[in-house]
């Protein structure tokens, strides 16, 4: 659910009364947690915030964070309504929920958006009616691995426990809601690593001793029945009852191997005496030929597109063929029998796979026969490695507007609440949908009904406005806000966005110092920035300046040019958001 980035509608810090209420609700949702444990998860001394976010598929979720670390999620969905813990909470309380166990190799697949399937489960022995617990469909569960008890994913069961057992080992087991590495895990300032809590055990493992006892009892019953059947003592003619032999306690239970087990054991004994001849290794040149052909076919099938052709063959080989080489292997055409790319391509051309041409000594790839048997029969051996999205450090600044009590009567019809953050485009859409629903538009003219008149504060005699004037007045009743997005996290600031201010002033003994203010508004950590400034041999500290709302970084000397270059190049701040370049030292003539 959080694999793709989400939108933040609001981000508010909880008051003391709100925090106590949330703690009580969490205690009711998770009876295993004690009150002091909930208090340690939502610490009083830390900033407890609630973020209302909208996922990529339109679901609204509340995220409760402690010092920017998400601890609990609240869902209000048709299929599930309630709290779910995040992996950060489960690392501290791994037994809080029923857990399914899988292999470590499954983690990358779930982190890329897949759900957990039944074949991916690790069970304690053969599947039994008790191997999947006793749960209904849609029950909250977590997922760990056989080598580490620390959960890495949270979700809801897609089937009941009985249906999982009756499915024959097929189908979906858990629908993943939250997994390590998703967008929620990008909220903390520092990435938190999954702890090692030791090997995981199935929470409902079956006792082998009890199963052995049941089997022995069944075998004993069979032996007793056979003894009774083969007994030579005659029946009592009066009551027609059969008398049990007196030596039942001395009956010996023998276990005989079935013919299938005897053959299996015999094969195991024979296997020890058989010497398996290992295949002889291929010649290095033949290995490179096979790798070259495999990479070429794989590139033709998966990497190159029809619109990319024609393409210079050297470019195709470098950007496509070598790019799909399996991990851990190196492709070198000079170590193959072909030695040159042109010789290999002529061979592929003879086999009818590609069409090439040479113009002024430059060979180009013109076409690829997509229905060629070589491409049709190609089996790709390795799995595709999911490419993690690269998050840029450049801050993205956008204008937003906060919902106020003036516009709430209209926007509440579209699910918004007071304090929610909206983009201008979303406001326009809601406004025009309202106008269309109330039939208030006549071309470019907006008819003013009593509700709009109360929101826009128009004169009693005024009955119409232009559509643009109406939407501009409506947006004017909202609080102007700026959003600064850095590394996937968005910070909101009410009012005008203050630029980064660089000033130069004199201190004791007429020594000049450079002051840099408003760094945190652009997502720049002052401790990190001060260390960067020390790279030029000048001391840098964080200090409070009278008249400034936030602390400033103080750098010894006139370092305006260095600070400006650091902000624009490393932190990628637009120069329009930096003020004070005029204080840089003048160049000597």
C-alpha positions as CSV (number, residue, x, y, z in Angstrom):
1,X,0.0,0.0,0.0
2,X,2.9,2.3,0.7
3,X,5.3,1.1,-2.1
4,X,4.6,4.2,-4.1
5,X,4.9,7.7,-2.6
6,X,1.9,9.1,-0.8
7,X,0.4,12.6,-0.4
8,X,0.4,14.3,3.0
9,X,-3.0,16.0,3.7
10,X,-2.1,17.2,7.2
11,X,0.7,16.8,9.8
12,X,-0.2,17.9,13.3
13,X,1.4,17.4,16.7
14,X,-0.9,15.7,19.3
15,X,-1.9,17.5,22.5
16,X,-1.6,15.7,25.9
17,X,-5.3,14.8,26.0
18,X,-5.2,13.5,22.4
19,X,-2.2,11.4,23.2
20,X,-3.9,9.8,26.2
21,X,-7.0,9.0,24.1
22,X,-4.8,7.3,21.4
23,X,-3.0,5.3,24.1
24,X,-6.3,4.0,25.4
25,X,-7.5,3.0,21.9
26,X,-4.2,1.1,21.2
27,X,-4.5,-0.7,24.6
28,X,-8.0,-1.9,23.5
29,X,-6.8,-2.9,20.1
30,X,-3.8,-4.8,21.4
31,X,-4.6,-6.5,24.8
32,X,-1.1,-8.1,24.8
33,X,0.5,-4.6,25.3
34,X,0.7,-3.3,28.9
35,X,0.1,0.4,29.6
36,X,3.7,1.2,30.4
37,X,4.7,-0.5,27.0
38,X,2.3,1.8,25.1
39,X,3.7,4.8,27.0
40,X,7.2,3.8,26.0
41,X,6.2,3.6,22.3
42,X,4.4,7.0,22.4
43,X,6.8,8.8,24.8
44,X,5.7,12.0,26.5
45,X,9.0,13.7,26.1
46,X,9.1,13.0,22.3
47,X,7.0,14.9,19.7
48,X,3.9,12.7,18.9
49,X,2.5,13.6,15.5
50,X,-0.4,12.3,13.4
51,X,-0.1,12.5,9.7
52,X,-3.2,12.1,7.5
53,X,-1.9,10.7,4.2
54,X,-3.5,9.6,0.9
55,X,-2.0,6.6,-0.7
56,X,-1.5,6.2,-4.5
57,X,-4.8,4.2,-4.7
58,X,-6.8,6.8,-2.9
59,X,-7.0,5.3,0.6
60,X,-6.8,7.7,3.6
61,X,-4.6,6.5,6.4
62,X,-3.6,8.1,9.7
63,X,0.1,7.6,10.7
64,X,1.1,8.1,14.4
65,X,4.8,8.9,14.7
66,X,7.2,9.3,17.6
67,X,10.1,11.6,16.7
68,X,9.2,11.1,13.0
69,X,9.3,7.3,13.4
70,X,5.9,5.7,12.4
71,X,4.7,3.5,15.2
72,X,1.0,2.8,14.4
73,X,-1.3,3.1,11.4
74,X,-5.1,3.6,11.5
75,X,-7.2,2.4,8.6
76,X,-10.9,3.1,7.9
77,X,-11.4,0.8,4.9
78,X,-14.4,-1.3,3.9
79,X,-12.4,-4.5,4.5
80,X,-10.6,-3.4,7.7
81,X,-11.1,-0.7,10.3
82,X,-8.6,-0.3,13.2
83,X,-4.9,0.0,14.2
84,X,-2.0,-1.8,12.7
85,X,1.5,-1.6,14.2
86,X,4.5,-0.8,12.0
87,X,7.6,-2.9,11.7
88,X,9.3,-0.4,14.1
89,X,6.8,-1.3,16.8
90,X,7.0,-5.0,16.1
91,X,10.8,-5.0,16.5
92,X,10.2,-4.1,20.1
93,X,7.2,-6.4,20.5
94,X,7.6,-9.2,17.9
95,X,4.9,-11.4,19.6
96,X,2.2,-8.7,19.4
97,X,0.5,-10.3,16.4
98,X,0.2,-13.8,14.9
99,X,3.2,-14.2,12.6
100,X,3.8,-16.2,9.4
101,X,7.3,-17.3,8.6
102,X,8.9,-17.2,5.1
103,X,12.4,-17.3,3.6
104,X,14.8,-14.3,3.4
105,X,14.8,-14.4,-0.4
106,X,11.1,-13.4,-0.4
107,X,11.8,-10.0,1.2
108,X,12.8,-8.2,-2.0
109,X,9.7,-9.5,-3.8
110,X,7.4,-8.3,-1.1
111,X,9.3,-5.0,-0.9
112,X,8.6,-4.5,-4.6
113,X,4.8,-4.7,-4.2
114,X,4.0,-8.5,-4.2
115,X,1.7,-10.2,-1.7
116,X,2.7,-13.3,0.3
117,X,1.6,-16.6,-1.3
118,X,0.9,-19.8,0.5
119,X,3.8,-21.7,-1.2
120,X,6.2,-19.1,0.3
121,X,5.3,-20.1,3.9
122,X,7.7,-22.1,6.1
123,X,5.7,-24.6,8.1
124,X,6.8,-26.8,11.0
125,X,6.5,-30.2,9.2
126,X,3.7,-31.3,6.9
127,X,0.6,-29.0,6.6
128,X,-2.1,-29.8,9.1
129,X,-5.4,-28.1,10.1
130,X,-3.4,-26.3,12.8
131,X,-0.4,-25.1,10.7
132,X,-2.2,-21.8,9.7
133,X,-3.6,-20.9,13.1
134,X,-7.3,-20.2,13.8
135,X,-8.0,-17.0,12.0
136,X,-10.8,-15.5,9.9
137,X,-10.3,-13.8,6.5
138,X,-9.0,-10.3,7.0
139,X,-7.2,-10.9,10.3
140,X,-4.1,-8.7,11.0
141,X,-0.8,-10.6,10.9
142,X,2.9,-9.9,10.6
143,X,5.6,-11.8,8.6
144,X,9.1,-12.8,9.7
145,X,11.8,-15.0,8.3
146,X,13.1,-18.4,9.4
147,X,16.5,-16.9,10.3
148,X,15.2,-13.8,12.1
149,X,12.2,-13.4,14.3
150,X,12.0,-9.6,13.7
151,X,8.9,-9.0,11.5
152,X,9.5,-7.2,8.2
153,X,6.0,-6.8,6.9
154,X,2.4,-6.3,8.1
155,X,-0.9,-7.2,6.4
156,X,-4.3,-8.9,6.4
157,X,-5.0,-12.6,5.7
158,X,-6.5,-13.2,2.3
159,X,-8.1,-16.5,3.4
160,X,-9.3,-18.0,6.6
161,X,-7.0,-20.6,8.2
162,X,-9.3,-23.4,7.1
163,X,-9.3,-22.2,3.5
164,X,-5.5,-22.0,3.6
165,X,-5.3,-25.7,4.6
166,X,-7.9,-26.7,2.0
167,X,-6.3,-24.8,-0.8
168,X,-3.7,-27.5,-1.4
169,X,-0.7,-25.1,-1.0
170,X,-1.9,-22.6,-3.6
171,X,-3.3,-19.1,-3.6
172,X,-2.6,-15.8,-1.7
173,X,-1.9,-15.9,2.0
174,X,-1.4,-12.3,3.1
175,X,-2.2,-9.0,1.5
176,X,0.7,-6.8,2.3
177,X,-0.1,-3.3,3.7
178,X,3.3,-2.2,5.1
179,X,6.8,-3.7,4.4
180,X,10.3,-2.7,5.2
181,X,11.7,-0.3,2.6
182,X,8.4,1.3,1.6
183,X,7.6,5.0,1.7
184,X,6.8,4.9,5.4
185,X,10.3,3.8,6.1
186,X,11.6,7.0,4.5
187,X,10.0,9.2,7.3
188,X,12.7,8.8,10.0
189,X,15.7,11.2,9.7
190,X,18.1,8.2,10.0
191,X,17.4,4.8,8.4
192,X,16.7,2.2,11.1
193,X,18.0,-1.3,10.4
194,X,16.1,-4.5,11.2
195,X,17.4,-6.1,14.4
196,X,18.4,-9.7,14.7
197,X,16.0,-11.3,17.3
198,X,17.2,-14.9,16.6
199,X,15.6,-17.8,14.7
200,X,11.8,-17.7,14.3
201,X,9.6,-20.6,15.3
202,X,6.1,-21.2,14.1
203,X,3.7,-19.9,16.7
204,X,1.4,-22.9,16.4
205,X,3.8,-25.8,16.0
206,X,2.4,-29.3,16.5
207,X,3.8,-31.6,19.2
208,X,5.6,-34.5,17.6
209,X,5.3,-36.5,20.9
210,X,1.6,-36.3,20.8
211,X,1.4,-37.4,17.2
212,X,3.7,-40.4,18.0
213,X,1.5,-41.4,20.9
214,X,-1.6,-41.3,18.7
215,X,0.1,-43.5,16.1
216,X,1.2,-46.0,18.8
217,X,-2.3,-46.1,20.1
218,X,-3.7,-46.8,16.7
219,X,-1.1,-49.6,16.1
220,X,-2.0,-51.1,19.5
221,X,-5.7,-51.2,18.6
222,X,-4.8,-53.0,15.3
223,X,-2.6,-55.6,17.1
224,X,-5.4,-56.2,19.7
225,X,-8.0,-56.6,17.0
226,X,-5.7,-59.1,15.1
227,X,-5.1,-61.1,18.4
228,X,-8.8,-61.3,19.0
229,X,-9.5,-62.4,15.5
230,X,-6.9,-65.1,15.6
231,X,-7.7,-66.3,19.1
232,X,-8.6,-70.1,19.2
233,X,-10.8,-69.6,22.3
234,X,-14.5,-70.4,21.4
235,X,-17.3,-68.0,21.8
236,X,-19.5,-68.1,25.0
237,X,-22.9,-69.4,23.8
238,X,-24.8,-67.5,26.5
239,X,-23.8,-63.9,25.9
240,X,-22.0,-64.3,22.5
241,X,-19.1,-62.1,23.8
242,X,-15.5,-62.5,22.8
243,X,-13.0,-62.8,25.6
244,X,-9.8,-60.8,25.4
245,X,-6.5,-62.6,25.7
246,X,-4.9,-62.2,29.0
247,X,-1.5,-61.2,27.7
248,X,-2.5,-57.9,26.0
249,X,0.1,-56.0,28.0
250,X,2.8,-58.2,26.5
251,X,1.8,-57.6,22.9
252,X,4.8,-56.3,21.0
253,X,4.2,-53.6,18.3
254,X,6.3,-54.2,15.3
255,X,6.9,-51.7,12.6
256,X,7.4,-53.0,9.1
257,X,8.6,-51.0,6.2
258,X,6.3,-50.8,3.2
259,X,7.7,-51.9,-0.1
260,X,8.1,-48.3,-1.1
261,X,10.1,-47.5,2.0
262,X,12.2,-50.6,1.5
263,X,13.1,-49.5,-2.0
264,X,13.8,-45.9,-0.8
265,X,16.1,-47.1,2.0
266,X,17.8,-49.5,-0.5
267,X,18.4,-46.6,-2.9
268,X,19.9,-44.6,-0.1
269,X,22.3,-47.4,0.7
270,X,23.2,-47.9,-3.0
271,X,23.8,-44.2,-3.4
272,X,26.7,-44.2,-1.0
273,X,28.6,-46.7,-3.2
274,X,27.9,-45.0,-6.5
275,X,30.3,-42.4,-7.7
276,X,28.6,-39.6,-9.5
277,X,30.6,-38.3,-12.3
278,X,30.7,-34.6,-12.4
279,X,30.3,-32.9,-15.8
280,X,33.5,-31.7,-17.3
281,X,33.9,-27.9,-17.2
282,X,33.4,-26.1,-20.5
283,X,36.2,-24.4,-22.4
284,X,36.4,-20.7,-21.3
285,X,35.9,-19.6,-25.0
286,X,32.8,-21.8,-25.3
287,X,31.5,-20.3,-22.0
288,X,32.0,-16.8,-23.2
289,X,30.2,-17.7,-26.5
290,X,27.2,-19.0,-24.6
291,X,27.1,-15.9,-22.3
292,X,27.4,-13.5,-25.3
293,X,24.6,-15.2,-27.2
294,X,22.4,-15.3,-24.0
295,X,22.9,-11.6,-23.2
296,X,22.3,-10.7,-26.9
297,X,19.0,-12.6,-27.0
298,X,18.0,-11.3,-23.6
299,X,18.6,-7.7,-24.7
300,X,16.7,-8.2,-27.9
301,X,13.7,-9.7,-26.0
302,X,13.6,-7.4,-22.9
303,X,15.7,-4.3,-23.3
304,X,15.4,-2.9,-26.8
305,X,12.1,-1.5,-28.1
306,X,10.9,-1.2,-31.7
307,X,11.0,2.6,-31.6
308,X,14.7,2.6,-30.5
309,X,15.8,1.3,-33.9
310,X,17.9,2.0,-36.0
311,X,20.8,2.2,-33.5
312,X,24.5,2.1,-33.8
313,X,25.7,-1.5,-32.9
314,X,28.4,-0.3,-30.5
315,X,25.8,1.7,-28.6
316,X,23.4,-1.3,-28.6
317,X,26.1,-3.6,-27.2
318,X,27.2,-1.1,-24.5
319,X,23.8,0.1,-23.3
320,X,21.7,-3.0,-23.8
321,X,23.7,-6.2,-24.2
322,X,26.3,-5.6,-21.4
323,X,23.5,-4.1,-19.2
324,X,21.6,-7.4,-19.0
325,X,24.7,-9.5,-18.1
326,X,23.8,-11.7,-15.1
327,X,25.2,-10.5,-11.7
328,X,28.6,-11.9,-10.8
329,X,29.6,-12.5,-14.5
330,X,31.6,-10.4,-16.9
331,X,31.0,-10.2,-20.6
332,X,34.1,-9.7,-22.8
333,X,33.6,-10.3,-26.5
334,X,37.4,-10.4,-27.0
335,X,37.5,-13.6,-25.0
336,X,34.9,-15.3,-27.2
337,X,35.6,-17.1,-30.5
338,X,34.1,-14.1,-32.4
339,X,36.7,-11.6,-31.1
340,X,34.7,-8.7,-32.8
341,X,31.1,-7.5,-32.5
342,X,30.8,-7.2,-36.3
343,X,31.6,-10.9,-36.7
344,X,29.1,-12.0,-34.1
345,X,26.4,-9.8,-35.7
346,X,27.0,-11.2,-39.1
347,X,26.4,-14.7,-37.6
348,X,23.1,-13.5,-36.1
349,X,22.2,-11.9,-39.4
350,X,22.8,-15.3,-41.2
351,X,20.4,-17.0,-38.7
352,X,17.7,-14.4,-39.6
353,X,17.5,-12.8,-36.2
354,X,18.6,-9.2,-37.0
355,X,19.1,-6.9,-39.9
356,X,22.1,-4.6,-40.1
357,X,23.7,-2.1,-42.5
358,X,27.0,-0.3,-42.8
359,X,27.1,3.4,-43.8
360,X,30.5,5.2,-44.1
361,X,32.2,2.5,-42.0
362,X,29.6,2.7,-39.1
363,X,27.4,-0.4,-38.6
364,X,23.8,0.1,-37.4
365,X,21.2,-2.3,-36.2
366,X,18.0,-1.8,-38.3
367,X,15.5,-4.4,-37.1
368,X,15.0,-7.4,-34.8
369,X,12.8,-10.3,-35.7
370,X,10.7,-10.6,-32.6
371,X,9.0,-13.9,-33.5
372,X,12.3,-15.7,-34.2
373,X,12.5,-19.2,-32.5
374,X,15.6,-18.2,-30.6
375,X,13.8,-15.4,-28.9
376,X,10.6,-17.4,-28.4
377,X,12.4,-20.3,-26.7
378,X,14.7,-18.1,-24.6
379,X,14.5,-18.8,-20.9
380,X,15.8,-16.0,-18.6
381,X,17.6,-17.7,-15.7
382,X,17.9,-14.8,-13.2
383,X,15.2,-12.7,-11.6
384,X,14.9,-9.0,-12.4
385,X,16.4,-6.9,-9.6
386,X,14.0,-4.2,-8.6
387,X,15.5,-0.8,-9.1
388,X,15.1,1.4,-6.1
389,X,13.9,4.9,-6.9
390,X,16.6,7.5,-6.5
391,X,15.5,10.3,-4.2
392,X,17.0,13.7,-5.1
393,X,18.3,16.0,-2.3
394,X,17.2,19.0,-4.3
395,X,14.3,20.7,-2.4
396,X,11.1,21.0,-4.4
397,X,9.0,24.0,-3.4
398,X,5.3,24.1,-4.0
399,X,2.4,26.3,-3.0
400,X,-0.4,24.9,-0.9
401,X,-3.4,26.2,0.9
402,X,-4.8,25.2,4.4
403,X,-8.5,24.6,4.9
404,X,-10.0,27.3,7.2
405,X,-13.3,27.6,8.9
406,X,-14.5,30.0,6.2
407,X,-14.3,27.4,3.3
408,X,-15.0,24.3,5.4
409,X,-18.8,24.2,4.7
410,X,-18.0,23.7,1.0
411,X,-14.8,21.5,1.1
412,X,-16.3,19.2,3.8
413,X,-18.6,17.9,1.1
414,X,-15.5,16.4,-0.5
415,X,-14.1,14.8,2.6
416,X,-11.7,17.6,3.7
417,X,-11.4,18.8,7.3
418,X,-10.1,22.0,8.9
419,X,-6.3,22.1,8.8
420,X,-5.9,19.9,5.7
421,X,-3.4,20.9,3.1
422,X,-4.5,21.2,-0.5
423,X,-3.0,22.1,-3.8
424,X,-4.5,24.9,-5.9
425,X,-5.6,22.4,-8.6
426,X,-7.5,20.3,-6.1
427,X,-9.3,23.4,-4.7
428,X,-10.3,24.4,-8.2
429,X,-11.7,20.9,-8.9
430,X,-13.7,20.9,-5.7
431,X,-15.0,24.4,-6.4
432,X,-16.1,23.7,-10.0
433,X,-17.7,20.3,-9.0
434,X,-19.7,22.2,-6.4
435,X,-20.7,24.9,-8.9
436,X,-21.7,22.2,-11.4
437,X,-23.7,20.2,-8.9
438,X,-25.6,23.3,-7.7
439,X,-26.1,24.5,-11.3
440,X,-24.5,27.9,-10.5
441,X,-22.5,28.4,-13.8
442,X,-23.7,30.3,-16.8
443,X,-20.9,30.4,-19.2
444,X,-18.2,32.5,-17.5
445,X,-20.6,33.9,-15.0
446,X,-20.9,32.5,-11.4
447,X,-24.3,32.8,-9.7
448,X,-23.9,33.4,-6.0
449,X,-26.2,31.3,-3.7
450,X,-26.5,32.0,0.0
451,X,-23.7,29.5,1.0
452,X,-21.2,31.0,-1.5
453,X,-22.3,34.5,-0.4
454,X,-21.4,33.6,3.2
455,X,-18.0,32.1,2.2
456,X,-17.0,34.9,-0.2
457,X,-18.4,37.7,2.0
458,X,-20.0,39.4,-1.0
459,X,-22.4,42.4,-0.8
460,X,-26.1,41.7,-0.4
461,X,-26.9,43.3,-3.7
462,X,-24.3,41.3,-5.7
463,X,-25.7,38.2,-7.3
464,X,-23.0,37.2,-9.9
465,X,-19.2,37.1,-10.3
466,X,-16.9,35.9,-13.0
467,X,-15.8,32.3,-12.5
468,X,-12.1,33.3,-12.1
469,X,-12.9,36.0,-9.6
470,X,-15.1,33.6,-7.7
471,X,-12.3,30.9,-7.4
472,X,-9.7,33.5,-6.6
473,X,-11.8,34.9,-3.8
474,X,-12.5,31.4,-2.5
475,X,-8.8,30.5,-2.4
476,X,-8.1,33.9,-0.8
477,X,-10.2,32.8,2.2
478,X,-7.7,29.9,2.8
479,X,-4.2,30.1,4.6
480,X,-1.4,30.4,2.1
481,X,1.2,27.7,2.8
482,X,4.5,26.5,1.3
483,X,5.6,22.9,1.1
484,X,9.3,22.1,0.9
485,X,9.9,18.4,-0.2
486,X,13.4,17.0,0.4
487,X,14.2,13.3,0.0
488,X,10.5,12.3,0.0
489,X,9.6,14.2,3.1
490,X,7.5,17.4,2.9
491,X,7.7,20.3,5.4
492,X,4.9,22.8,5.4
493,X,5.3,26.5,6.4
494,X,2.5,29.0,6.8
495,X,2.7,32.3,5.0
496,X,5.5,33.6,2.8
497,X,8.5,31.4,2.3
498,X,11.5,33.2,3.7
499,X,14.7,32.7,1.6
500,X,18.0,31.5,3.0
501,X,19.6,34.7,4.3
502,X,23.4,35.2,4.2
503,X,24.8,38.3,6.1
504,X,28.2,39.5,7.1
505,X,28.8,41.3,10.4
506,X,31.7,42.3,12.6
507,X,32.4,40.8,16.0
508,X,35.1,41.5,18.6
509,X,38.4,43.0,17.3
510,X,36.6,43.9,14.1
511,X,36.7,40.3,12.9
512,X,34.1,39.5,10.2
513,X,31.8,36.5,10.4
514,X,29.2,35.1,8.0
515,X,25.7,34.3,9.3
516,X,23.4,31.8,7.5
517,X,19.7,31.7,8.5
518,X,16.6,29.8,7.5
519,X,18.4,26.6,6.6
520,X,15.9,24.3,8.2
521,X,13.1,25.7,6.2
522,X,14.7,24.0,3.2
523,X,15.3,20.7,4.9
524,X,19.1,21.4,5.6
525,X,20.3,20.1,8.9
526,X,22.4,22.9,10.6
527,X,24.9,20.4,12.2
528,X,25.7,18.9,8.9
529,X,26.0,22.3,7.2
530,X,28.3,23.6,9.9
531,X,30.6,20.6,9.4
532,X,30.7,21.3,5.7
533,X,31.7,24.9,6.3
534,X,34.6,23.7,8.4
535,X,36.1,22.1,5.3
536,X,37.7,25.4,4.3
537,X,39.6,25.7,7.6
538,X,37.2,28.1,9.2
539,X,35.4,27.4,12.4
540,X,31.6,27.2,12.2
541,X,29.0,27.1,15.1
542,X,25.3,27.2,15.6
543,X,24.1,30.3,17.5
544,X,21.0,32.3,18.3
545,X,20.8,35.8,16.7
546,X,18.6,38.4,18.3
547,X,15.6,39.2,16.2
548,X,15.7,35.8,14.3
549,X,13.1,33.2,14.8
550,X,15.5,30.3,14.2
551,X,19.2,29.6,15.0
552,X,21.8,30.6,12.5
553,X,25.1,29.0,11.4
554,X,28.1,31.3,12.2
555,X,31.2,30.9,10.0
556,X,34.5,32.8,10.7
557,X,35.4,35.3,8.0
558,X,33.6,36.5,4.9
559,X,32.6,33.1,3.4
560,X,29.6,34.3,1.3
561,X,30.9,32.9,-2.0
562,X,31.8,29.5,-0.4
563,X,28.4,29.3,1.3
564,X,26.6,30.3,-1.9
565,X,28.4,27.6,-3.9
566,X,27.8,25.0,-1.2
567,X,24.0,25.7,-1.2
568,X,23.6,25.8,-5.0
569,X,25.9,22.8,-5.9
570,X,25.6,20.3,-3.1
571,X,22.2,21.1,-1.7
572,X,20.9,22.2,-5.1
573,X,19.0,25.3,-3.7
574,X,17.7,27.6,-6.5
575,X,19.6,30.9,-6.3
576,X,16.3,32.7,-6.3
577,X,15.8,31.3,-2.8
578,X,19.2,32.7,-1.5
579,X,19.6,36.3,-0.3
580,X,22.8,38.1,0.5
581,X,25.2,37.4,-2.4
582,X,25.9,41.2,-2.5
583,X,27.9,40.8,0.8
584,X,30.6,38.8,-1.0
585,X,34.1,40.3,-1.0
586,X,34.8,42.5,-4.0
587,X,37.4,41.3,-6.5
588,X,40.6,43.3,-6.5
589,X,41.5,45.0,-9.7
